[in-house]
Amino acid sequence: MSAPRLPREFFTRPTLEVAKDLLGKYLVHEEHGQRLCGMIVETEAYVGREDAASHSYGGRRTGRNEIEYGPGGHVYIYLVYGLHWQLNFVTSVANEPECVLIRALEPVEGVAKMKTYRHTDDPAKLTNGPGKLCQALHLNKSFNGYDLCDKKAKFFVEDRGIEVAAEAVKRGPRIGIDYAGPRWSKIDWRFWIKDNPYVSK
């Protein structure tokens, strides 16, 4: 199935808007003639310099997070605990280091290959977490800096015309960021589709 890809203009908008509007969009990785694809069902927003949970808090700029300072529409991917890749989409305009973490997908295409790679027969456990979805879609450090908006890209986001109703979008605190302090660990910048069984646990 082919559908329009999200353009640069989608990602260069305010980060909270992008985080909500990514729900219902389809993340696609074309690999060896096969499409691995899932619908985005959960995201988290990180708003850069002012956000104590962000890698760019206070204007921090390192080799790891340099890609965040570029224009929206690029991939920022990094390893946590030495085990799990975390997929983020850079948002906003250049020199505004903001991003959206993709927390969960609903598997749609290439599910059999995802199962083999993840060593599970339960579709609900394939992509219901940021580390799981990276493993299922075969994503790693080589994707850091990848341009999702390149017309020849093999990794991109499709808009299949699915509109997630406002009442179906839930929001709450982000996960695993207690280090950011009481304000930033409780702010409701995590978004997910209500009652979707593929949302992270």
C-alpha positions in Angstrom: 0.0 0.0 0.0 1.4 3.4 -1.0 0.3 6.7 0.6 1.7 10.2 0.8 4.8 10.6 2.9 4.9 13.3 5.6 6.8 16.4 4.3 9.3 18.5 6.1 6.6 21.0 7.0 4.8 18.5 9.1 7.9 18.1 11.4 8.9 21.7 11.6 5.7 22.7 13.5 5.5 23.1 17.3 6.6 19.8 18.9 3.5 19.2 21.0 1.4 19.4 17.9 3.6 17.0 16.0 3.6 14.5 18.9 -0.2 14.4 18.8 -0.6 14.5 15.0 1.8 11.5 14.6 -0.8 9.3 16.2 -2.5 7.3 13.4 0.4 7.8 11.0 2.4 4.8 9.6 6.1 4.3 10.2 7.6 2.3 7.3 11.0 0.7 6.8 11.6 -0.8 3.4 14.3 -3.5 3.8 15.4 -6.1 1.2 12.2 -5.7 -0.8 9.9 -6.0 2.2 8.0 -3.4 4.1 8.1 -3.4 7.9 5.3 -1.1 9.0 3.3 -0.1 12.0 0.8 2.6 13.0 2.1 5.0 15.6 -0.1 4.8 18.7 2.0 6.4 21.4 4.5 9.3 21.5 6.3 11.6 23.9 7.3 15.2 23.3 10.7 16.8 24.4 10.9 20.6 24.0 14.6 21.2 24.2 16.4 23.8 26.2 13.7 24.4 28.8 12.8 20.8 29.3 14.8 19.1 32.1 14.1 15.7 30.6 15.6 16.6 27.2 19.1 15.8 26.1 19.4 19.4 25.0 18.3 20.9 28.4 20.0 24.2 29.0 21.4 24.3 25.5 23.5 21.1 26.0 25.1 20.2 22.7 27.2 17.1 22.2 28.2 14.7 19.5 25.3 12.5 20.5 22.5 15.1 20.3 23.9 17.3 17.6 21.2 16.1 15.1 18.5 17.7 17.4 19.8 21.1 16.4 19.0 20.5 12.7 15.6 21.1 11.0 12.7 18.8 11.8 12.2 15.6 9.8 15.4 13.8 10.8 16.0 10.8 13.0 17.6 11.0 16.4 18.3 7.5 17.7 20.3 6.6 20.7 21.0 3.6 23.0 19.8 3.4 26.6 21.1 1.1 29.3 23.5 -0.2 26.6 20.7 -2.4 25.3 17.7 -0.5 23.8 17.5 1.9 20.8 15.1 4.8 21.2 13.7 6.3 18.0 13.0 10.0 18.0 11.9 12.4 15.2 13.6 15.9 15.3 10.9 18.6 15.3 10.7 22.4 15.0 13.2 24.5 13.1 17.0 24.5 13.0 18.7 25.5 16.3 15.6 24.7 18.3 16.6 21.2 19.6 13.3 19.5 20.1 12.1 16.0 19.3 9.3 13.4 19.6 10.0 9.9 21.0 8.1 7.1 19.2 6.9 4.9 22.1 4.7 2.3 20.5 3.3 1.0 17.2 0.5 -1.2 16.1 2.1 -3.8 13.7 0.6 -3.7 10.2 3.0 -5.1 7.5 5.9 -7.5 7.7 4.6 -8.9 11.0 6.0 -12.4 10.4 9.5 -10.9 10.0 9.0 -8.8 13.1 8.0 -11.9 15.1 11.1 -13.8 14.0 13.4 -11.0 14.9 11.7 -10.4 18.3 11.3 -14.1 19.2 7.7 -13.8 20.2 4.4 -15.0 18.6 2.3 -12.4 20.5 1.7 -9.4 18.2 0.8 -7.2 21.2 4.4 -7.6 22.5 6.2 -6.9 19.3 6.2 -3.1 19.3 4.6 -1.9 22.6 7.6 0.0 23.8 10.4 2.2 22.3 13.1 -0.5 22.5 10.8 -3.2 21.1 9.7 -1.3 18.1 13.3 -0.5 17.1 14.2 -4.1 17.3 11.1 -5.2 15.4 11.7 -2.7 12.6 15.5 -3.4 12.5 16.5 0.1 13.6 19.9 1.0 15.1 22.6 3.7 15.3 23.0 3.7 11.5 19.7 5.5 11.2 20.9 8.5 13.3 20.5 11.6 11.2 18.4 9.8 8.6 16.2 12.2 6.6 12.6 11.0 6.7 11.6 13.5 4.1 14.0 12.5 1.4 11.9 11.3 -1.6 14.2 8.3 -2.0 14.2 7.4 1.7 13.6 3.7 2.6 12.5 4.8 6.1 9.7 7.3 6.3 6.2 8.1 7.7 3.0 7.7 5.7 -0.3 9.5 6.0 -3.0 7.1 5.2 -5.8 9.6 5.9 -6.6 8.2 9.4 -8.0 11.0 11.6 -7.7 10.2 15.3 -10.6 11.9 17.0 -9.7 14.4 19.8 -11.6 12.4 22.3 -9.6 9.3 21.4 -6.3 11.0 22.2 -5.2 10.5 25.8 -2.3 12.3 27.5 -0.3 11.9 30.7 3.2 12.0 32.2 6.2 10.8 30.3 7.8 7.5 31.4 11.1 6.9 33.1 12.3 10.5 33.6 12.1 10.9 37.4 15.6 12.4 37.1 14.1 15.5 35.6 12.5 16.5 38.8 8.8 16.8 40.0 7.7 19.3 37.4 9.1 17.8 34.3 8.5 14.2 35.2 4.8 14.9 35.7 4.0 17.2 32.8 1.5 15.5 30.5 3.5 15.4 27.2 2.9 11.7 26.5 0.1 11.0 24.0 -1.5 7.8 23.0 -4.6 6.4 21.3 -7.3 5.4 23.9 -7.8 1.7 24.5 -5.3 0.7 21.8 -3.8 -2.7 22.9 -0.4 -1.8 21.5 0.4 1.1 23.8 3.4 0.5 26.0 3.0 -1.2 29.3 
